[in-house]
Amino acid sequence: MTGLVEINDLKKTYVMGSNVVRALDGVSLDIRRGEYISIVGPSGSGKSTLMNMIGCLDVPDSGNYLLDGVDVSDMNDRDLAEIRSEKIGFVFQGFNLLPRLTALENVELPLIYRGYSHKKRRELALEALDRVGLGERVHHKPTELSGGQMQRVAVARALAGNPPVLLADEPTGNLDTNTGKEILAMLERIHEQGNTIILITHDNSLADQAKRKIEIRDGRIIHDEEVRK
Amino acid sequence: MNFLQSLKMAVTSIFSNKGRSFLTMLGVIIGVAAVIAATGFAMGSTASITDSIESLGSNKLSVTIIDRNSNRDIDYEDFKAFTDENPDLISKMAPTVNGTSTVKYQTTVSEGVNVIGTSPDYADINDMHVQDGRYILELDMEYRQKIAVIGTAVANELFGRTNPIGETIKLDGTPFTIVGVLEQKDGGQDGGEDDVIIIPVTTAQRVYRSATIRTFTVLVSESEKVAETQSLIEDFLFETYLSEDAYRVFNSAQILDTLEDITGTMALILGGIAVISLLVGGIGIMNIMLVSVTERTREIGIRKAIGARRSSILSQFIIEALVITGLGGLIGIAIGVGAIFLIISNFVPPVVDPIWMVMSFGFSLLIGLLFGIFPAYKAANLNPIEALRYE
């Protein structure tokens, strides 16, 4: 297993009025290819900031971040967009599907930004939908799908381009317990097929589903351990 | 991401909100339709006026007397003498005195008939031919004969199948003997070119009590000599009136020039109105696009998170604006052309100039680009993290 995410002494401060918030206060973290890892912490702990950094939506004030061997810590907007397109698959709490597009079109969207041909997009999107068990409802709009189905579409969208990192931010937060379990089981399966998954949550029991758990508080990592089952 | 993809996204988003998209387009639609219809009307009327001026012929001069001081007058005899002095320049000359009379033959009455008092040359200048009898002669002028040549419309109305030659009609009570009937010119309808009575100008001056002849038409022998003849006539008139403001001498080329000036000005005004209305439409588009960017903040955040670049978002929104204005332009052109053929063609001949279509379509696109850039720029520059948090 090789290093996929190599974070070294990452710092990020936000100024909110007269308050200076140290969202990340010297975080170092290595994630290897194929890991299933959870980042857990209460709200305001800095886990969202860390997720945004890992997901290349934001850049740190100081520190280094090598993603798949590429230093992304001080990339410009354009290059970050490219990295997101190539390396990251996002799954959000609120699904974040485009309501006007069908499930298939939603899954194809990141592939459009990669510049893939129509045929290749369709192939990969159908494959991804198949992986999440939604092979039949591909032409439905999000409003015609249940919450669990929507989150499956979102996972398929994140998987379609086969990016090295799958970032899931509270993926069960908007779902009932049973459906949440289904989604977690699916993530487990995807992990077993070789994908690297980073699960961000505030819920400890959810975090225990991963193989490795990282606890973050006040912008620092306070625990980093294998989950014993 | 290629252009076709952006186009497809733009069309999807426009059609997903048809009502609003249509209202947004309306400014452009009305602006473009107005331009097409108005220019069509302007060009149609210009064409019909140009037509009638050109039918005058290029070596004709038209003299108008403006001065109302009856102490100084140029009569037919004066102008005739001047014409005879310059036979190498002036080939024909005809005065005109226009009147409208009630015409009576026995018990048949025709009201509002156009009566023209003129000279023998009038027939040649205006390409008139007598089909029966004779035209006015110089002798009739001298003796102020009460004779008349009538058009076919008058002949048909008053005489039916009777031969009118030699019959006597009364013009406002004065008896005239008919000596000739003109050939039909425009179908013999009422109020047209055939609804006319021609009498000697000297007689007309007496009957209509108009001492001054206000209009003379001069046919120049060769078109190269028009300018020379014009200044000679002006000199001759100046000797009598001693003021350049008392008369005007026009040639048809000058009239066409003036007309072209007017048309040019008209086109400029129309263009100005078009620009203003399209700018107003453009502001409307910008407004809606800004609202739409705000509404779609989350969508933009999602797109950015999954790999859309600034340029992808920018082109998506600009293309959306271009599609709206382009579509609006096309609908506007269709409505404008429809208006020309369905409504305007009732008044002037329908003229559709492709240049105006291309120009107004191009201008619509320009407006889309101009007013689409700002909202698109705003969308492209959204921070993805904040955009994703937007409810």
Interface residues (C-beta under 8 A of the other chain):
Chain A: N52 G55 L57 D58 D77 R78 A81 E82 R84 S85 E86 I88 G89 F90 F92 N96 L97 L98 R100 L101 L109 P110 I112 Y113 R114 G115 R157 A158
Chain B: M1 N2 Q5 T12 S13 S16 R298 E299 G301 I302 R303 K304 A305 I306 G307 A308 R309 R310 S311 S312 P384 I385 L388
